[in-house]
Amino acid sequence: MRRGTRLAAAAVVLATLPLAGCAGQVEEAKHKTTEPYSLDESAQGLSRVRLTEQAATRLAVTMAAVKETRVAAGALRKVIPYGAIIYDTQGETFTYTSPEPLVYVRASVVVDYIDGNNVYLTEGPPVGTQVVTAGAAELYGIEFGLGK
């Protein structure tokens, strides 16, 4: 009999536990949503995509510096990785630069030729400029609102 009494008491306690929180006034949890990016206009009239650190990590944004090399004809050419090139719907080429941490701005480039993973430019960002080599397509989608 004693065992039956204990089980009955345990059942009553377990049944009333969910009600314990209802005695006071119920306050709704306030959930603040934060966009993982923002768009600002740059001085050149281009959009500046600003990511949160978490968004940059999730997009796996990686960077490389614009380099310069002398080509066979003797001319100097800027060189960026092939992954840094984006083609728009009109076939124009550009890359995303990073003027400051977590900020990305589209920059026009003119491709001379492509050799393997290297893109040789006749026009583009200055040597040493950081360009996005992975995550550029996602930045393009953010900038132009694709996928919404």
C-alpha positions as CSV (number, residue, x, y, z in Angstrom):
1,M,0.0,0.0,0.0
2,R,2.8,2.3,0.8
3,R,4.2,2.0,-2.7
4,G,0.8,3.0,-4.2
5,T,0.7,6.1,-2.0
6,R,4.1,7.2,-3.1
7,L,3.2,6.7,-6.8
8,A,0.0,8.6,-6.4
9,A,1.8,11.5,-4.6
10,A,4.5,11.6,-7.4
11,A,1.7,11.7,-10.0
12,V,0.0,14.7,-8.3
13,V,3.3,16.6,-8.0
14,L,4.2,15.9,-11.7
15,A,0.7,16.9,-12.8
16,T,0.9,20.3,-11.0
17,L,4.4,21.3,-12.0
18,P,3.4,22.8,-15.4
19,L,0.9,25.0,-13.5
20,A,3.4,26.5,-11.2
21,G,4.6,29.0,-13.7
22,C,1.1,30.3,-14.5
23,A,0.5,31.8,-11.1
24,G,2.0,35.2,-12.0
25,Q,1.5,37.4,-15.0
26,V,2.7,35.9,-18.2
27,E,5.2,38.1,-20.0
28,E,5.9,37.5,-23.7
29,A,9.5,36.9,-24.6
30,K,10.9,39.7,-26.7
31,H,13.0,38.4,-29.5
32,K,15.0,41.0,-31.3
33,T,16.0,40.0,-34.8
34,T,19.2,41.4,-36.3
35,E,19.9,41.3,-40.0
36,P,23.3,39.6,-40.7
37,Y,24.1,42.5,-43.1
38,S,23.5,46.1,-43.9
39,L,23.8,48.1,-47.2
40,D,25.2,51.6,-47.2
41,E,26.0,53.8,-50.2
42,S,29.7,54.4,-50.8
43,A,31.1,57.7,-52.0
44,Q,31.2,56.3,-55.6
45,G,27.5,55.5,-55.5
46,L,28.1,51.8,-55.1
47,S,26.5,49.8,-52.3
48,R,28.7,48.9,-49.4
49,V,27.8,45.5,-48.0
50,R,28.5,45.3,-44.3
51,L,28.4,41.8,-42.7
52,T,28.3,40.8,-39.1
53,E,31.2,38.6,-38.0
54,Q,28.9,35.6,-37.8
55,A,27.6,36.2,-41.3
56,A,31.1,36.5,-42.7
57,T,32.0,33.2,-41.0
58,R,28.9,31.5,-42.3
59,L,29.6,32.7,-45.8
60,A,33.2,31.6,-45.4
61,V,34.4,34.8,-46.9
62,T,38.1,34.6,-47.8
63,M,40.4,37.3,-49.2
64,A,43.6,37.7,-51.2
65,A,45.6,40.7,-52.2
66,V,45.8,42.1,-55.7
67,K,49.3,41.4,-57.0
68,E,51.3,42.6,-59.9
69,T,53.5,40.7,-62.3
70,R,55.3,41.2,-65.6
71,V,53.8,39.3,-68.5
72,A,55.5,37.8,-71.5
73,A,55.1,41.0,-73.5
74,G,56.9,42.9,-70.8
75,A,53.9,44.8,-69.6
76,L,52.9,44.9,-65.9
77,R,49.5,43.3,-65.1
78,K,47.5,43.2,-61.9
79,V,46.7,39.6,-60.9
80,I,43.8,38.3,-58.8
81,P,42.6,34.7,-58.2
82,Y,39.9,33.4,-60.6
83,G,37.5,33.0,-57.6
84,A,37.5,36.8,-57.2
85,I,35.8,37.4,-60.6
86,I,32.1,38.0,-60.8
87,Y,30.2,38.3,-64.1
88,D,27.0,40.3,-64.0
89,T,23.9,39.7,-66.3
90,Q,25.4,41.9,-69.0
91,G,28.7,40.1,-69.0
92,E,30.6,42.9,-67.2
93,T,33.4,41.8,-64.8
94,F,34.0,42.9,-61.3
95,T,35.3,41.9,-57.9
96,Y,34.5,42.7,-54.4
97,T,37.1,44.7,-52.4
98,S,37.3,45.1,-48.7
99,P,38.2,48.7,-47.7
100,E,37.8,47.8,-44.0
101,P,37.0,44.6,-42.0
102,L,33.6,43.1,-42.8
103,V,32.8,45.8,-45.5
104,Y,32.7,44.8,-49.2
105,V,32.4,47.1,-52.2
106,R,32.1,46.0,-55.8
107,A,34.9,47.2,-58.1
108,S,34.9,47.0,-61.9
109,V,37.8,45.1,-63.5
110,V,38.9,44.6,-67.1
111,V,40.2,41.1,-67.8
112,D,43.2,40.8,-70.2
113,Y,43.4,37.0,-70.0
114,I,42.9,34.1,-67.6
115,D,45.6,31.5,-67.1
116,G,44.6,28.7,-64.7
117,N,43.6,30.2,-61.4
118,N,45.2,33.6,-62.3
119,V,43.2,36.5,-63.8
120,Y,45.4,39.1,-65.4
121,L,43.8,42.6,-65.4
122,T,44.4,45.7,-67.6
123,E,42.2,47.7,-65.1
124,G,41.3,47.0,-61.5
125,P,41.9,47.8,-57.9
126,P,45.3,49.0,-56.8
127,V,48.0,46.4,-56.0
128,G,47.7,45.3,-52.3
129,T,43.9,45.8,-52.2
130,Q,42.1,42.9,-50.6
131,V,39.6,41.2,-52.9
132,V,37.0,38.5,-52.0
133,T,38.0,35.1,-53.3
134,A,35.2,33.0,-51.8
135,G,31.8,34.3,-50.9
136,A,31.6,36.9,-53.7
137,A,28.4,35.4,-55.3
138,E,26.7,35.7,-51.9
139,L,27.7,39.3,-51.5
140,Y,26.3,40.0,-55.0
141,G,23.0,38.4,-53.9
142,I,22.9,40.5,-50.8
143,E,23.7,43.7,-52.8
144,F,21.0,43.2,-55.4
145,G,18.4,41.5,-53.2
146,L,18.5,38.2,-55.0
147,G,16.7,35.3,-53.4
148,K,14.2,37.4,-51.5
